[in-house]
Amino acid sequence: MRSICAAAMVVGALAFPNRGVADSTSTHTQRMESHGYHRYRGSWRTQQEINLLKQAEAATKSRVEARQRLERLRRELDEPEVSDRVAEEIRRTNDPSSIGSLITAINTDPVPRVRLLYVEALGNIASTDAVGALLSLILNHSDSEVRWSAIEQLKDKDSIQVVPPLVAALRGTDSHRINRAAFALKILGDESAIQPLINALITQYVVSPSSESGGKTSVTFSPTGGGLALGGNQKTKAVSLQNAHVLEALTTLTNVNYGWDQSRWHLWFLNQGVSTTVDIRRDM
């Protein structure tokens, strides 16, 4: 009898060799699930992680589809029989997933009129990222028509999204960006920018002889200028740069003109009784 039972146990072990492993795996799965983990793409993850991964995958898929759509439309745009229809379809783009592809196209397409179509498409997208992209074009793009079109697209946007970044550019060190920001503020006509514009009317740079450059002159920005000792007998000197578009913006927004006299501009502003609290907050 014992031999028969032993034989049965041997046969059972041979017939189900992985039962112990299966039981162990099942126990591990139950334990992980009891702690809120689920298998997803070969790994144990929380439901929150899975949701975030799915969102990222969906966003990537949407961006790829948007890029492929824009590439298809660009090819069709060169076909005379459908060119007008395709141009209108590009203008009506409203998918935020298209923003990255539109920016790339604006920076790479060699045809000016096509670049402007892409700028119009950005203006049709209701998102803060699209507004940020348009602001970047205004401040950084080399094509003046692209910059102008970007300003036009921002006219109907909420000023709280548009004005503060342009005001921040006025405080920068790049005279091109300062003047481009001022030009945009003039077109947009937001009077909260008047005080920051007065401050940016004249930009001062610190100029110093540099021994490291073989006696050549090096220039660095300074908000106050003045002579600063470098060591030894070397001193810096302040060089003032008048920002023409800043003056144009000021005269347009205020209907007065004190030229490059910043002191008179500041005095005029104080005499208007305008609450500086608003301007300071918007200038931050």
Secondary structure, 3 states (H helix, E strand, C coil): CHHHHHHHHHHHHHHCCCHHHHHHHHHHHHHHHHCCEEEECCEEEEHHHHHHHHHHHHHHHHHHHHHHHHHHHHHHHCCCCCHHHHHHHHHCCCCHHHHHHHHHHHHHCCCHHHHHHHHHHHHCCCCHHHHHHHHHHHHHCCCHHHHHHHHHHHCCCCHHHHHHHHHHHHCCCCHHHHHHHHHHHHHHCCHHHHHHHHHCCEEEEEEEECHHHCCCEEEEECCCCCCCEEECCEECEEEEEECHHHHHHHHHHHCCCCCCCHHHHHHHHHHCCCCHHHHHHHHC
